[in-house]
Amino acid sequence: MLIETRAYARAGLLGNPSDGFFGKTLSISVRNFGASVTLWQSPELHIEQQEADANTFRSIFHLCDTVGQIGYNGGIPLIKAAIRKFTTYCVDQGIRLSNRNFTIRYSSSIPRQVGLSGSSAIIVATMRALMQFYKVDIPIEYLPTLVMQSETEELGITAGLQDRVIQTYEGCVYMDFAKDLLDSRGYGHYERVNPAKLPKLYLAYNTDMSKVSGKVHNDVKARFNRGEPLVVETMQKIAHLATLGKEAVEAQDYEQLNHLINQNFDYRTQIYNIHPVNIKMIETARQLGASASFTGSGGSIIGMYENDEMLNRLFVELKKLNTRVIKPYVM
């Protein structure tokens, strides 16, 4: 029995980054890119090594370039974490797993380290494969929490629920991460939005961001936890944009939605330090008449465009910044 599963890249449309601050978001899955997992029964449990997991390099420069593009760890730690968290969940729920082993292989076309959630996609695809192999049904509303815990509890990675929710539900989803919901049941309120009502969207990602040395320091989480008024109030404003955006999409009020996308990024600049490369991407898109905001934490932007002429200008001008433009495929 050969099991094949897939999870797609994602882009936050509105509400970023309030999901990590008990806020609200509106996100889309981007089917242009995805992570795939293939799993089949075998005598021993084996995780196949891919290029991203290799430890042999042509030179020290090849090593540095590889780490810059894909990080220090490939997909194997993610798969191990997913398997362990899946097993722990089943034990806790009293679910008896059959005594079978498997071989698992993964691949991914999601650009790394540019805010399109390639790591969580590998975990989502792995969870789906394990659920099929062992015939375990994990409630869809709780699966994103389990995926997030694979990263936060098993690997010590800072992560929020937004990415895992949209990669689990797919399409376009409005999410409310109210603290009382998360505390009482471990997941928020997730509501599908008809993707057919979305406007003309472009997505652009910088192919050099993974090579930029150094990270822009931000201490927003600590400031939020201390109750700093500027941070708390700004996060509330960002979260409210998601609610307004959901209403705008459903009403197909694209003028309002265009304004909200720009506002999201503008609010963000009030409390975050933004890398100059990201600033230049945003400014270039806006100078051409498009709206622009981050899809995630940086490296990729998303916005609305009016017509094919504007889209072509986005292709040309953003390419000068080593930035690739695509039309996100959402369904």
C-alpha positions in Angstrom: 0.0 0.0 0.0 1.5 3.3 -1.1 0.2 6.4 0.6 0.8 9.9 -0.9 -0.1 13.1 0.9 0.5 16.7 0.3 0.3 20.1 2.1 0.6 23.5 0.4 2.4 26.7 1.1 0.4 29.4 2.8 0.1 33.2 2.7 -1.4 35.4 5.5 -3.6 37.9 3.8 -4.7 39.9 6.9 -4.1 39.8 10.7 -0.4 38.9 10.6 1.2 38.5 13.1 -1.6 38.6 15.6 -2.2 34.8 15.7 0.6 34.5 18.2 -1.0 37.2 20.3 -4.6 35.8 20.7 -5.7 37.7 17.6 -7.4 36.9 14.3 -6.2 36.2 10.8 -7.4 35.7 7.2 -5.2 33.3 5.2 -5.0 31.4 1.9 -3.3 28.2 0.9 -1.0 28.6 -2.1 -1.2 25.5 -4.3 1.7 26.7 -6.5 4.1 25.1 -4.0 3.7 22.1 -1.7 5.4 19.5 0.4 4.7 15.8 -0.5 5.1 12.7 1.6 5.1 9.1 0.4 4.8 6.3 2.9 4.7 2.5 2.5 4.9 -0.5 4.8 8.4 -1.9 5.4 10.2 -4.3 7.8 11.8 -1.4 9.7 10.8 2.2 10.2 13.0 4.2 7.9 13.1 7.9 6.9 14.7 8.5 3.6 17.3 11.2 3.5 16.9 14.0 0.9 19.3 16.6 -0.4 18.4 19.0 2.4 19.5 16.4 4.9 22.9 15.7 3.4 26.1 16.2 5.4 28.5 16.0 2.5 29.5 19.2 0.7 31.8 20.1 -2.2 33.5 22.8 -0.1 33.1 25.1 2.9 31.4 27.6 0.5 28.9 25.0 -0.6 28.1 24.3 3.0 27.6 28.0 3.8 25.4 28.5 0.7 23.3 25.4 1.5 22.8 26.4 5.2 21.8 29.9 3.9 19.2 28.5 1.6 17.6 25.7 3.7 18.9 26.2 7.2 20.9 23.9 9.5 18.3 21.1 9.5 16.4 19.4 6.6 13.1 17.7 6.8 14.1 14.6 8.9 13.8 16.4 12.3 10.4 17.6 11.3 9.2 14.1 10.3 10.7 12.6 13.5 8.8 15.2 15.6 5.6 14.6 13.7 5.8 10.8 14.2 6.6 11.2 17.9 3.7 13.7 18.5 1.3 11.5 16.5 2.3 8.5 18.6 2.0 10.5 21.9 -1.5 11.7 20.9 -2.7 8.2 20.1 -1.4 6.8 23.4 -3.0 9.7 25.3 -6.3 9.1 23.5 -6.2 5.3 24.1 -5.8 4.6 20.4 -4.1 1.3 19.8 -1.7 1.4 16.8 -1.1 -1.7 14.7 2.4 -3.3 14.9 3.6 -2.2 11.5 6.6 -0.3 10.3 7.0 2.0 7.3 9.4 3.9 5.1 8.7 7.5 4.6 10.0 9.9 1.9 9.4 13.6 1.6 9.9 16.3 -1.0 9.1 20.0 -1.1 8.9 22.8 -3.7 8.1 25.5 -1.1 10.8 28.2 -1.2 12.6 28.1 2.2 13.0 30.8 4.7 10.8 33.4 3.0 7.7 33.2 5.1 5.7 30.6 3.1 5.7 27.9 5.9 7.6 25.1 4.2 8.5 23.4 7.5 4.9 23.1 8.8 3.8 21.8 5.4 6.1 18.8 5.8 4.6 18.1 9.2 1.0 18.4 8.0 1.7 16.0 5.1 3.4 13.6 7.5 0.5 13.7 9.9 -2.0 13.0 7.0 0.1 10.0 5.9 0.3 8.6 9.4 -3.4 9.0 9.9 -4.1 7.0 6.7 -1.5 4.3 7.4 -2.8 3.6 11.0 -6.4 4.5 10.2 -6.6 7.2 12.9 -9.0 10.0 12.6 -7.7 13.2 14.3 -10.4 16.0 14.4 -9.6 18.6 11.7 -10.0 21.5 14.2 -7.4 19.9 16.5 -4.9 18.7 13.9 -3.3 22.2 13.6 -2.6 22.3 17.3 -0.9 18.9 17.1 1.2 20.1 14.2 2.2 23.2 16.1 3.1 21.1 19.1 5.4 19.0 17.0 7.4 22.1 16.4 7.2 23.9 19.7 7.3 21.0 22.1 9.5 18.6 20.2 11.9 20.9 18.4 11.7 24.1 20.4 10.6 26.2 17.4 8.6 29.3 18.0 5.4 28.8 16.0 1.8 30.0 15.9 -1.4 28.3 14.8 -2.2 30.3 11.7 0.1 28.5 9.3 -1.0 25.0 10.5 -4.7 25.9 10.3 -4.7 27.1 6.7 -2.5 24.2 5.6 -4.9 21.8 7.3 -8.2 23.4 6.1 -6.8 24.8 2.7 -8.6 27.4 0.6 -9.3 30.6 2.4 -9.9 30.6 6.2 -10.8 33.2 8.8 -9.4 32.3 12.2 -10.0 33.6 15.7 -7.4 32.7 18.3 -9.2 34.1 21.4 -7.4 33.2 24.6 -10.4 31.7 26.2 -10.9 29.3 23.3 -7.3 28.3 23.2 -7.2 27.8 27.0 -10.4 25.8 27.2 -10.1 23.5 24.2 -6.7 23.9 22.6 -7.9 25.5 19.3 -9.6 28.6 18.0 -12.6 29.3 15.8 -11.9 28.5 12.2 -14.3 29.5 9.4 -14.0 28.8 5.7 -14.4 31.7 3.3 -15.3 31.1 -0.3 -12.0 31.6 -2.3 -14.0 32.3 -5.5 -14.8 35.7 -3.9 -11.1 36.7 -3.6 -9.8 39.5 -5.8 -6.8 39.4 -8.2 -3.9 38.6 -5.9 -0.2 38.5 -6.6 2.5 36.9 -4.3 6.2 37.8 -4.5 9.1 36.2 -2.7 12.7 37.4 -2.6 15.1 34.6 -3.7 18.0 36.2 -1.8 16.3 36.7 1.6 17.6 33.3 2.9 21.1 34.5 2.1 20.8 37.8 4.0 23.3 37.7 6.9 21.9 38.4 10.3 18.3 38.7 11.6 16.5 41.9 12.4 16.0 41.9 16.1 12.5 42.2 17.5 11.3 41.9 21.1 7.6 42.3 20.4 6.5 39.2 22.3 8.3 40.3 25.5 6.8 43.8 25.1 3.3 42.3 24.6 3.7 40.0 27.6 4.7 43.1 29.7 1.5 44.8 28.6 3.2 47.6 26.7 0.2 49.7 25.5 1.6 50.4 22.0 2.2 46.8 21.3 -1.1 45.5 22.8 -3.2 48.2 21.0 -1.4 47.7 17.7 -1.9 43.9 17.8 -5.6 44.5 18.5 -5.8 46.8 15.5 -4.0 44.2 13.3 -6.4 41.5 14.5 -9.5 43.6 13.7 -8.3 44.0 10.1 -8.9 40.2 9.6 -12.5 40.6 10.6 -13.0 43.6 8.4 -11.2 41.7 5.6 -13.4 38.7 5.9 -16.4 40.9 5.5 -14.9 42.7 2.6 -14.1 39.5 0.8 -17.6 38.1 1.3 -19.1 41.5 0.1 -16.5 41.6 -2.7 -15.6 45.1 -1.6 -12.2 45.1 -3.2 -11.5 48.8 -2.6 -11.8 48.2 1.2 -9.8 45.1 1.0 -7.0 46.8 -0.8 -6.8 49.5 1.9 -6.8 46.9 4.7 -3.9 45.0 3.2 -1.8 48.2 3.1 -2.9 49.1 6.6 -1.8 45.7 8.0 1.8 46.3 7.0 1.7 50.0 8.1 0.5 48.9 11.6 3.3 46.3 11.7 6.0 48.9 11.1 4.8 50.7 14.3 6.1 47.9 16.5 8.5 45.8 14.4 11.9 46.5 12.9 11.7 45.6 9.2 14.6 44.5 7.1 15.5 47.0 4.3 15.0 44.4 1.7 11.5 43.8 2.8 10.8 47.5 2.9 12.0 47.9 -0.7 9.8 45.1 -1.9 6.7 46.7 -0.3 7.6 50.2 -1.6 8.2 49.0 -5.1 4.8 47.2 -5.3 2.9 50.2 -3.9 4.6 52.6 -6.3 3.2 50.5 -9.1 -0.3 50.8 -7.7 -0.6 47.5 -6.0 -1.3 46.9 -2.3 1.4 45.1 -0.3 1.9 43.4 3.0 3.8 40.4 4.4 2.6 36.9 3.9 4.3 35.9 7.1 7.4 37.1 9.0 9.1 38.5 6.0 10.7 37.5 2.7 7.4 37.3 0.8 4.7 39.9 0.2 1.1 39.6 -1.0 -1.4 42.2 -2.3 -4.0 43.1 -4.9 -3.4 44.3 -8.5 -5.8 45.9 -10.9 -5.1 44.3 -14.3 -2.5 42.4 -16.4 -0.6 45.5 -17.2 0.0 46.2 -13.5 0.9 42.5 -13.0 3.5 42.6 -15.8 5.0 45.7 -14.2 5.2 43.9 -10.9 7.0 41.1 -12.6 9.6 43.4 -14.2 10.3 45.8 -11.3 10.4 43.2 -8.5 12.6 41.0 -10.6 15.2 43.8 -10.3 15.1 43.1 -6.5 15.7 39.4 -7.1 12.0 38.9 -6.3 9.8 36.4 -8.1 6.1 37.2 -8.7 3.4 34.6 -9.0 -0.4 34.5 -9.1 -1.4 32.3 -6.1 -3.5 29.4 -7.0 -6.2 29.0 -4.3 -9.1 26.6 -4.2 
